[in-house]
Amino acid sequence: MINKVVKNADVAIADIKDGQTLMLGGFGLCGIPENCINALVSKGVKELTCISNNAGVDDFGIGLMLKTRQVKKMISSYVGENAEFERQLLSGELEVELIPQGTLATRCMAAGYGMPAIFTPAGVGTEVAEGKEVRNFNGKEYLLEYAFDADFAIVKAWKGDASGNLIFRSTSRNFNPIMAMAGKITIAEVEELVEVGELDPDQIHTPGVFVHRIFQGEHYEKRIEQRTVRPKS
């Protein structure tokens, strides 16, 4: 058995270098790798290309890396809720590639499956299709989209073991499992790290074969973007 446990986020991301491409799991502010993002901010690595469903908010998530100008290019499907992101985009300081959410997920999945590209109808006839190959299958047009090529995938799970097997909860299952498959090196931070054999095999979402490093995180805020409650009666 290979023990993939590292001490903390600083050790896990120590070999991430300027100019590399990172996948960062999560959906909105749910299930994002908070510890690794904080470690990347402290490390000061820059000129990064970040692939993530969204760009966090101004003071949390990837928004922290945008504030310190560590991100050169953002590849996302949703970028609202972040004033600094908007400012950098409009001023031309940040390169942005907006992708339909299903296409983003499928390009991650293709990378994990070892497929070089996929064809999808999403975006045909829109700005998304500019400069891309369009092919007709059975009378319907499809865009050629390439699988992502990420140096690292950084994900956050609820539970994991020393072999890297992961269990996600609720909304955090959205992008984390497919990104965990897709990076050349996958780093997982977990809320609870257990011994091998403690996880129910039927509950595992990501097998340890995809994970290279794992550690137990701490001080999770688990923010949501907007809280809506009923008025008091």
DRENTOR-161755 format. One record per residue (C-alpha): x, y, z; residue number from 0. Coordinates in steps of 0.1 Angstrom, whole numbers, m for minus. Each point is the difference from the previous one (the first is absolute). Layout:
<torkes>
<X:X | Y:Y | Z:Z | num:NUM>
...
</torkes>
This chain:
<torkes>
<X:0 | Y:0 | Z:0 | num:0>
<X:13 | Y:35 | Z:m9 | num:1>
<X:m5 | Y:25 | Z:28 | num:2>
<X:m9 | Y:33 | Z:m18 | num:3>
<X:m5 | Y:21 | Z:32 | num:4>
<X:19 | Y:32 | Z:2 | num:5>
<X:2 | Y:23 | Z:30 | num:6>
<X:m19 | Y:30 | Z:m12 | num:7>
<X:m10 | Y:23 | Z:m29 | num:8>
<X:34 | Y:17 | Z:m1 | num:9>
<X:17 | Y:m34 | Z:m6 | num:10>
<X:m27 | Y:m11 | Z:m24 | num:11>
<X:4 | Y:30 | Z:m24 | num:12>
<X:38 | Y:5 | Z:5 | num:13>
<X:9 | Y:m9 | Z:m35 | num:14>
<X:m26 | Y:21 | Z:m18 | num:15>
<X:19 | Y:25 | Z:m21 | num:16>
<X:m7 | Y:33 | Z:m18 | num:17>
<X:m18 | Y:m4 | Z:m33 | num:18>
<X:m16 | Y:m33 | Z:7 | num:19>
<X:m36 | Y:m11 | Z:m6 | num:20>
<X:m22 | Y:m9 | Z:30 | num:21>
<X:m34 | Y:m15 | Z:3 | num:22>
<X:m18 | Y:11 | Z:32 | num:23>
<X:m31 | Y:m20 | Z:11 | num:24>
<X:m32 | Y:13 | Z:15 | num:25>
<X:m33 | Y:15 | Z:m10 | num:26>
<X:m6 | Y:36 | Z:10 | num:27>
<X:16 | Y:1 | Z:34 | num:28>
<X:m9 | Y:m36 | Z:8 | num:29>
<X:27 | Y:m26 | Z:2 | num:30>
<X:29 | Y:23 | Z:m10 | num:31>
<X:35 | Y:m9 | Z:11 | num:32>
<X:3 | Y:28 | Z:25 | num:33>
<X:33 | Y:m11 | Z:16 | num:34>
<X:18 | Y:m5 | Z:m33 | num:35>
<X:m12 | Y:34 | Z:m13 | num:36>
<X:13 | Y:17 | Z:32 | num:37>
<X:33 | Y:m18 | Z:m4 | num:38>
<X:3 | Y:11 | Z:m37 | num:39>
<X:m6 | Y:36 | Z:11 | num:40>
<X:27 | Y:m3 | Z:27 | num:41>
<X:24 | Y:m16 | Z:m25 | num:42>
<X:m5 | Y:28 | Z:m25 | num:43>
<X:1 | Y:m22 | Z:m31 | num:44>
<X:m12 | Y:21 | Z:m29 | num:45>
<X:m9 | Y:1 | Z:m38 | num:46>
<X:m24 | Y:m29 | Z:7 | num:47>
<X:m27 | Y:m13 | Z:m23 | num:48>
<X:m29 | Y:m11 | Z:22 | num:49>
<X:m28 | Y:m23 | Z:m11 | num:50>
<X:m30 | Y:2 | Z:23 | num:51>
<X:m37 | Y:2 | Z:m3 | num:52>
<X:1 | Y:35 | Z:15 | num:53>
<X:25 | Y:25 | Z:14 | num:54>
<X:m11 | Y:3 | Z:36 | num:55>
<X:m8 | Y:33 | Z:16 | num:56>
<X:22 | Y:30 | Z:8 | num:57>
<X:12 | Y:m13 | Z:34 | num:58>
<X:m3 | Y:m38 | Z:m3 | num:59>
<X:9 | Y:m28 | Z:m23 | num:60>
<X:18 | Y:8 | Z:m33 | num:61>
<X:m9 | Y:36 | Z:7 | num:62>
<X:29 | Y:1 | Z:24 | num:63>
<X:24 | Y:m10 | Z:m28 | num:64>
<X:m15 | Y:26 | Z:m23 | num:65>
<X:5 | Y:27 | Z:26 | num:66>
<X:37 | Y:m8 | Z:2 | num:67>
<X:2 | Y:m1 | Z:m39 | num:68>
<X:11 | Y:m36 | Z:m1 | num:69>
<X:m24 | Y:m11 | Z:m27 | num:70>
<X:9 | Y:8 | Z:m36 | num:71>
<X:m29 | Y:m19 | Z:m16 | num:72>
<X:m34 | Y:m11 | Z:13 | num:73>
<X:m19 | Y:m28 | Z:m17 | num:74>
<X:m35 | Y:m2 | Z:15 | num:75>
<X:m37 | Y:m2 | Z:m6 | num:76>
<X:m12 | Y:25 | Z:25 | num:77>
<X:18 | Y:31 | Z:13 | num:78>
<X:m26 | Y:21 | Z:18 | num:79>
<X:2 | Y:12 | Z:36 | num:80>
<X:37 | Y:11 | Z:m4 | num:81>
<X:6 | Y:38 | Z:m4 | num:82>
<X:38 | Y:m4 | Z:m3 | num:83>
<X:m4 | Y:m26 | Z:m27 | num:84>
<X:m23 | Y:24 | Z:m19 | num:85>
<X:25 | Y:28 | Z:4 | num:86>
<X:29 | Y:m21 | Z:m13 | num:87>
<X:m20 | Y:m13 | Z:m29 | num:88>
<X:m13 | Y:34 | Z:m12 | num:89>
<X:35 | Y:16 | Z:4 | num:90>
<X:16 | Y:m28 | Z:m21 | num:91>
<X:22 | Y:m12 | Z:29 | num:92>
<X:m15 | Y:m35 | Z:1 | num:93>
<X:m5 | Y:m23 | Z:m29 | num:94>
<X:m34 | Y:m18 | Z:3 | num:95>
<X:m14 | Y:m30 | Z:m19 | num:96>
<X:m37 | Y:m5 | Z:7 | num:97>
<X:m13 | Y:m35 | Z:m6 | num:98>
<X:m35 | Y:m15 | Z:2 | num:99>
<X:m2 | Y:m19 | Z:33 | num:100>
<X:m7 | Y:m33 | Z:m16 | num:101>
<X:29 | Y:4 | Z:m24 | num:102>
<X:23 | Y:9 | Z:29 | num:103>
<X:m10 | Y:m32 | Z:18 | num:104>
<X:3 | Y:m22 | Z:m31 | num:105>
<X:35 | Y:14 | Z:m9 | num:106>
<X:11 | Y:m9 | Z:36 | num:107>
<X:m16 | Y:m35 | Z:m4 | num:108>
<X:17 | Y:m4 | Z:m34 | num:109>
<X:34 | Y:7 | Z:16 | num:110>
<X:m7 | Y:m25 | Z:27 | num:111>
<X:m10 | Y:m27 | Z:m25 | num:112>
<X:30 | Y:6 | Z:m22 | num:113>
<X:m20 | Y:14 | Z:m29 | num:114>
<X:16 | Y:28 | Z:m20 | num:115>
<X:m32 | Y:18 | Z:m9 | num:116>
<X:m38 | Y:m2 | Z:m1 | num:117>
<X:m27 | Y:13 | Z:m23 | num:118>
<X:m29 | Y:20 | Z:15 | num:119>
<X:m30 | Y:20 | Z:m13 | num:120>
<X:4 | Y:25 | Z:28 | num:121>
<X:11 | Y:34 | Z:m14 | num:122>
<X:m6 | Y:m7 | Z:m37 | num:123>
<X:m8 | Y:33 | Z:m17 | num:124>
<X:12 | Y:22 | Z:29 | num:125>
<X:32 | Y:17 | Z:10 | num:126>
<X:11 | Y:m32 | Z:17 | num:127>
<X:4 | Y:m16 | Z:m35 | num:128>
<X:24 | Y:27 | Z:m13 | num:129>
<X:31 | Y:m16 | Z:m14 | num:130>
<X:m11 | Y:m35 | Z:7 | num:131>
<X:m6 | Y:m30 | Z:m23 | num:132>
<X:m37 | Y:m7 | Z:m6 | num:133>
<X:m10 | Y:m34 | Z:m13 | num:134>
<X:m34 | Y:m13 | Z:m11 | num:135>
<X:m13 | Y:m33 | Z:14 | num:136>
<X:m33 | Y:m13 | Z:m12 | num:137>
<X:m11 | Y:35 | Z:m11 | num:138>
<X:10 | Y:17 | Z:33 | num:139>
<X:30 | Y:22 | Z:5 | num:140>
<X:25 | Y:m6 | Z:28 | num:141>
<X:31 | Y:19 | Z:13 | num:142>
<X:33 | Y:m17 | Z:5 | num:143>
<X:12 | Y:7 | Z:35 | num:144>
<X:34 | Y:m12 | Z:13 | num:145>
<X:5 | Y:m17 | Z:33 | num:146>
<X:17 | Y:21 | Z:27 | num:147>
<X:37 | Y:m4 | Z:6 | num:148>
<X:5 | Y:9 | Z:37 | num:149>
<X:33 | Y:m4 | Z:19 | num:150>
<X:m19 | Y:m3 | Z:33 | num:151>
<X:m35 | Y:m7 | Z:11 | num:152>
<X:m8 | Y:12 | Z:35 | num:153>
<X:m32 | Y:m13 | Z:16 | num:154>
<X:m17 | Y:0 | Z:34 | num:155>
<X:m19 | Y:m30 | Z:13 | num:156>
<X:m19 | Y:m8 | Z:32 | num:157>
<X:19 | Y:m32 | Z:8 | num:158>
<X:31 | Y:m18 | Z:m13 | num:159>
<X:24 | Y:m27 | Z:9 | num:160>
<X:38 | Y:m3 | Z:m3 | num:161>
<X:m3 | Y:m17 | Z:m34 | num:162>
<X:m18 | Y:30 | Z:m14 | num:163>
<X:m36 | Y:m14 | Z:m1 | num:164>
<X:m24 | Y:29 | Z:2 | num:165>
<X:m37 | Y:6 | Z:11 | num:166>
<X:m16 | Y:33 | Z:m9 | num:167>
<X:m32 | Y:15 | Z:14 | num:168>
<X:m30 | Y:17 | Z:m17 | num:169>
<X:9 | Y:29 | Z:m23 | num:170>
<X:37 | Y:m6 | Z:3 | num:171>
<X:m4 | Y:m31 | Z:m22 | num:172>
<X:m7 | Y:23 | Z:m29 | num:173>
<X:35 | Y:6 | Z:m14 | num:174>
<X:24 | Y:m15 | Z:26 | num:175>
<X:m3 | Y:m37 | Z:m12 | num:176>
<X:5 | Y:7 | Z:m37 | num:177>
<X:29 | Y:24 | Z:7 | num:178>
<X:16 | Y:m26 | Z:23 | num:179>
<X:3 | Y:m23 | Z:m30 | num:180>
<X:14 | Y:26 | Z:m23 | num:181>
<X:32 | Y:15 | Z:14 | num:182>
<X:35 | Y:m13 | Z:m7 | num:183>
<X:4 | Y:3 | Z:38 | num:184>
<X:m31 | Y:0 | Z:22 | num:185>
<X:1 | Y:15 | Z:35 | num:186>
<X:m30 | Y:m6 | Z:24 | num:187>
<X:m7 | Y:17 | Z:32 | num:188>
<X:m26 | Y:m16 | Z:22 | num:189>
<X:m20 | Y:9 | Z:31 | num:190>
<X:7 | Y:m34 | Z:15 | num:191>
<X:29 | Y:m23 | Z:m8 | num:192>
<X:m5 | Y:m37 | Z:10 | num:193>
<X:19 | Y:m32 | Z:m1 | num:194>
<X:m1 | Y:m22 | Z:m31 | num:195>
<X:m30 | Y:m24 | Z:3 | num:196>
<X:m22 | Y:24 | Z:20 | num:197>
<X:m18 | Y:13 | Z:m30 | num:198>
<X:m29 | Y:m20 | Z:m14 | num:199>
<X:11 | Y:m10 | Z:m35 | num:200>
<X:m36 | Y:6 | Z:m13 | num:201>
<X:2 | Y:36 | Z:12 | num:202>
<X:33 | Y:10 | Z:m17 | num:203>
<X:m5 | Y:26 | Z:m28 | num:204>
<X:37 | Y:3 | Z:m10 | num:205>
<X:23 | Y:m31 | Z:1 | num:206>
<X:34 | Y:6 | Z:14 | num:207>
<X:17 | Y:m8 | Z:m33 | num:208>
<X:m8 | Y:35 | Z:m11 | num:209>
<X:14 | Y:18 | Z:31 | num:210>
<X:37 | Y:6 | Z:6 | num:211>
<X:0 | Y:21 | Z:32 | num:212>
<X:m25 | Y:3 | Z:28 | num:213>
<X:m1 | Y:18 | Z:33 | num:214>
<X:m25 | Y:10 | Z:27 | num:215>
<X:m10 | Y:36 | Z:m2 | num:216>
<X:m10 | Y:23 | Z:27 | num:217>
<X:m20 | Y:32 | Z:8 | num:218>
<X:m26 | Y:m5 | Z:m28 | num:219>
<X:m24 | Y:29 | Z:m3 | num:220>
<X:m24 | Y:m17 | Z:m24 | num:221>
<X:m14 | Y:32 | Z:m12 | num:222>
<X:m30 | Y:4 | Z:m23 | num:223>
<X:m4 | Y:30 | Z:m24 | num:224>
<X:m34 | Y:11 | Z:11 | num:225>
<X:m21 | Y:m10 | Z:30 | num:226>
<X:m37 | Y:3 | Z:m3 | num:227>
<X:m23 | Y:m6 | Z:30 | num:228>
<X:m37 | Y:5 | Z:7 | num:229>
<X:m10 | Y:31 | Z:19 | num:230>
<X:m11 | Y:m6 | Z:36 | num:231>
<X:m37 | Y:m5 | Z:3 | num:232>
</torkes>
